[in-house]
Structures are given as C-alpha cells and as structure tokens.
Amino acid sequence: QVQLVESGGGLVQPGGSLRLSCAASGSIDRDYDMGWYRQAPGKQRELVAVSTRDSSTTYADSVKGRFAISRDNAKNTVYLQMNNLKPEDTAVYYCNLYMFFRGDYWGQGTQVTVSS
C-alpha cells in the first residue's frame, strides 16, 4: 500500500508563486519516478513535470522556465515550485508515483487557482 499526501495549493494572483509538496509513504520500491499532473475543468489530465529515478526531469512546454520540480529521496517527497503563475495554470494538481513493476499511484489532488 502506498499513500501520497499533497499540500501547498491555494489561491494566488497572476504573477505569484506557490510551492506544492507531495510525501509518499508505505511500501515503496528503491527506484521510482515522481511527478505532477493537472486537470482543469472540462479538460483531460496532463503532465506538468516529472522527476525520474535517474534524476532526469521533464516539463510540459507550457510551464518550462516557470516551474521547477525537485525531490528529496530520503523523505520520499517531491516538490513543485511554481513561479509567474498564469490564470491558465488553474487546475487540480495531482501527485503521481510510478514504480516499474507496480504501476501508478495518485494523490487526492490539490486545487490551484490563479485569479485576481
């Protein structure tokens, strides 16, 4: 069993910043990918950023240069620093943990709203 607990969402004005955190607990393999996805109303869930087991990172084009993903393996925690937020970043953000032999695990989601 794996649990993912997210925190850090909220309401922010355009141009502002937020930092999301996701802590994983339970039975976790040594190697895993962790990342963030988001889903806006009426849209499909999309990848925002991922940090892989070999420490490489991937970002959606729409967030490159504004968002930064990082991880603390000792704490099984991943972070998403979001800067220069735009109204189109408004969505529910979901933490994801992927293990090769066990598949995907998801957090409950945290709302991010960018509005003046």
ZITA-V562032 format. One line per field, one symbol per residue. phi: phi as a letter, one per 30 degrees, with the letter a starting at -180 (. if undefined). A space follows every 10 residues. Layout:
phi: ???
This chain:
phi: .bcbbcajdl cbdeidbbbc bbccbjdbdd cacbabbbbc eibddbdcab cddcidbbbd edceiccbcb bcddchbbbb dcchdbeddd adccdbbbce cbicbbddjb dcbcac
